[in-house]
Amino acid sequence: MPAAVTVAAVVVTHDRLRQLRLTLRRLLAEEGLDRVLVVDNASRDETRAFLAGLDDARLSVLRLEENRGGAGGFEAGLREAARLCDPDWCLLLDDDARPLPGAIVAFRQAVAELDPDARGPGAVGALAAAVFTPSGEPCEMNRPSRNPFWHAGPFLRTILRGGRKGFHLPDAALDPAAAPAEIDVASFVGFFVSRAARQDAGLPDGGVFLYGDDVLYSLRLRRAGFRMRFLPQVRFEHDCATLGPGAAYRPLWKVYYHCRNGVGIARAAAGPMVFPAALLWYLVLWSRRARHYAPAERTVYRRLMWEGVRDGLLRRQGRNDRIHALADRLGQR
């Protein structure tokens, strides 16, 4: 097994001890991980005591005193990983995501010839794994993609097909025997970022709080001149319960962050000239998604959607406590 590079995993967790137990068991059993850093995002359950009871030289814990969301957790985690060991590659993943057996070895083999400090034309700054549900189906929320506003082919396919299939990688690309593919966007589940990319593009924007931080960070890496590559032989599992049937967010308050940060994604992906048209397309998709909620929830969904759009246009960031209070009042936690 190639062992020249150092790989550190950054796991962000908040009040999901059952999932964290499974993920850490898998990570610490994987050959090839040099360090595992858990960012405890102000958990209120037994996470703190559980982590204090673990004894593994590779494990470090960063406890945050307030919940900064996934985005704030990854921002703090990458900064701490650089301070602890400055690894060649950082692996980002949620507490409900974990590598399938052999994933880290496959990653090391794939990057054996890559320089984690490379910059300039042709430098690969990030790599993404193939992500599946526990039942073995492709995890749609983690399917890598091209930015349709940067490439004529994906743009035309998106217009003709009317949705994600136009710019997301097809199932054939997820076959472990398929060739690596060039991409523009990947999720923070099996997302490996090089030292050079971290230094040049900076850290994820913690102000995003929740949702879209991975898309925005991917686009920033690409704009900084780094290539992104999808590795189908590196395989992860995501036991995610956020999306219900029809891509309905649960709990419902997450709709606000999805739409607020989606405005920023449309702005970053399309650029200032095309942004109005891109946002209109997003609004059509978000409005149609209301049909996947129960009739009693649709009014709440639309209110959260429009408040998110407004705050996105105003470039507001961070945790919106008013939205969480509204969800409490409406029984939609």
N, C-alpha and C positions, 0 to 999 in steps of 0.2 A: 504493500500500500504506500503510495507517495506520502511523505510526511514532512516535506519541506516547508509547507505553509502552516500558519496558525489560524484556527477557526474558533470563534467564540459565539455562543448563542445568547441572544437577549430575549427574554420572555417577559411579557407584561401581564400582570394578573390583578384582578380585583374581585374579591368575594366569590371565587369559583374554585374552592379548595379541591373538590372532587376531580375536576378537570386538571388542575395543576398537579395533583398527585400522579395522574396517568402520564402527563407530559414529561414531568421530571424523571419518572421511571424510565421512559423511553429514551430521553436525551442522555441520561447518565449510563444507559446500557449501550449506547452507540459508540462504536469504535471511531476515533478520529476527532472528537470534540476536545479542544484544549481547555475550554472554560465555559461555564454556564452561569449567566448573570440573570437573576430573577429581580424584576422591578415590581415591588409590592406597592400597588397604587392605592395606599391607605385602606387596605382591606379591613373589614369589621368582623369577619368570621374568625376561624381558628388558623388562618394562613400564617400569621406571624409566629405562633407557637410551633406550627409544623415545620416551618423553615428553620427555626432556631434548633430544632431537634435533629436536623440532618447533619451527617458527617461525611463530607466528600471534599477533598482538596480542590477539586475543580469548581466547586459551587461558591458563588458570591451572591449577596443579597443587598439590594438598594431599597430602603424603605422610604417612601414618600409620605409626608404628613398630610397631604390633601390629595383627593382624586383628581388627577390632571387628564383623565381620559387616556385612550390608547395612544393618541398623538403625543401628549405630554410625557407618557411613560417611555415611548421609544426615543424621544428627544433626550430625556435624562439618561436612559439606558445606554445609548450610543456614546454619550459624553463620558459616562462612568467606565464603559468598556475600554475606551481610549486611555483613560487614566490608569486603569488597572494593568492592562497588558498590551494595548495598542495592536490588536491582532491584524493579520493580513486581510482576513475576511470576517465580517460580522453577519451572523444569521439572525434575522428578525422573525418572530412568530408570536402568536397569541397563546394564551394559556390553554385553549381548547384545540390547539394544532400540534402535531408531532410528526417527526420523520418516520416513514416506514422503514423496516429493517434494511440496513445497507445504504441508506440515502447519503450519509456523510462520506462514506468510502467512495461512493459513485461521484459525489461532488469533488472530492480531492483528486480523483483520477481525471475528471473533466478540466480542472484548473491547473493541472501539473505544469503546463507550459505557459500559463498566464502570469504576468507580473502584476501583483496587487498595487504596485506603485507607478504603473504605467499611466501616462497622460498623452494627450495629443490624438491625432487621427488614428482610428482603429483601436484605441484602448477600450477594453471591456471593463466597465465599472460596476456592473451589477449582473447577477444571474438569478433566474427564478426557477423554482421547482414546479413539477406537475402536482396538482392538489386534487384529492379525491375525498368523497364522503366515506364514513365508516362502512357503508354498504358497497363501496367500490365504484360508484358513479363519479364522473367529473364534477367537481364542486364549482358551480357556475359563478359564484361570487368571487372566486379566485382564479378565473380563467384569464391568462395573459392576453394582451391585445396590442395592436398597432394604433397609433393616433390617426383617425381617418382624416383629420385636417392637415396632416403632413404628407400623406401618400395618396396618389390618385386612385390606385386600385382599391384599397379599403374604402375610400370615400365613395366611389361609384357603387361598390357592393352594399355599403350602408344605405345609400339612397334607394337602390333597387330592392333590397331586402327589408328595408324599414326598421332596422334594429341592430342589436348586438352581434348577430351572426356575420354582419358585414365586416367587422373589424376585430372580432375575437378569434383566437386560434381555433381551428376545427378539431374535432375528435381525433382525426388522423394524426395531427401534430402531437397528440398526447401519448401516442404509442411509444414505449420505451426504445424501440428500434428506430424511431424517426430521427432525422437529423436535427441538431439544435437550430432554433429559429431566432431571427432578429425580432425584437419587440420594443415597444415604447413604454408599456405600463405593466406592472405586476403588483400583486398584493403583498402585504407584510405577513405572509404565511409561506415559509420557505424562500425568503428574499435574502440573498447574499450580496453584501455591498463591500467593495474594496476599500483599502485605506486611502488611496488617492482620491476616490470619489467622495469619501466622507470629508476629506480635507478641502477639496475644491468646491463641492456643492453644499457643504455644511450639513446640518442636522435636520431631521424632519421638523416641521413647524408645529410646535406644541400648542399654539393657539387654535389650531383646528379642533382640538379636543377629541372628537369622535367622528370617524368615517371620512374617507377621502384623503387622509394624510399620506397614504401609500401612493395614490395616483398622483397627487401634487409633487411628492418627492421624486417619483419616477420621471415625471416631465422635467423637473428641475435638473436631474442628472443628465438627461438627454440634451437639454439646452446647454449644459456645461460642456458638452462635447463627448460624453461617454456613451459607448454602445451598451445595450442591454441584450442579454441572450437567454433564451428559454432552454432548459435542459430537461428533456422528457424522461431521461433515465434516473433523475433525482426525484423521488416521489414522497409526498407528504399526505397526511390525513388531517381533515378538518372536521371536527365534531361540532358543527355550528348550528345553534338553534335560533339565531336571530331572524332568519327569513322563514316565513311560513309559506303556505301554498300561494302561488302567483307572485312571489317575491314581496309578500307583505311583511313589513317590519314588526317585530315583537321584542319588547314592549313598544307601544305606539309612539311614545315620545321621541324615539330614534328617527322618526320621519323628519323632524325639524332639522337635525344635524345633517341628514342625508341631503336635504334640499338646500340648506344654507351653504354647505361646503360644495355641493354640486354646482352652484353658481361660480364659485372660485375655480372649479375644474373646467367648466365651460370657458371661462376667461383665459385660463392658462393653456388649454388645448387648442382653442380656435384662434387666439390673438385678437387684438382690439377691433380689427375691421370686420371679422366674421362673428365676433362674440354675440351680437344681437340675434342673429339667425340660429346660432348654436343654442342659446338660452331658450329661444322659442321652441326648438325641437325638444329640449329637456322638459319644458313645461307641458308639452303635449303628452310625453311619456309619463310624467308624474301625475298628471290629471287622470289619465286612463287607469293608473294603478289603483285609484280609489275603489274601483269595482271589485277588487279582491278582498275588501273589508266588509264586515257585516253592516247592514243598513244603519244601525245605531252608531257605528264608528265613523261613517264617511264624513260627517260634518266636522268631527274632531280632526280627521286626517287632512281635510282641505284647509282648516285653520292653521294647523301645524305647517303644512306645505307652504302656504302664503307667507306666514311669519318667517319661515326659513329663507324664502326667496328675497323678502324685503331685507333681512339682516345680511344676506349674502351680497346684495347689491350695495349695501352700506359698508361692506367689508368688516362687519362685526365678527369677533372671535371669542373663544373661551367657552366655558360652561355657562349656559343660560339657566339660572336658577328659577326664573319665572316660568319657563317652559316645564321644568320638573314639578313646580308647584301646581301648575295647571293640570298636568297629568295626574297628580295626586288627587286633586279635587274631582276630576272626571273618572277616577278609578281606573286609570290606564297606565299604571306603573309597569 
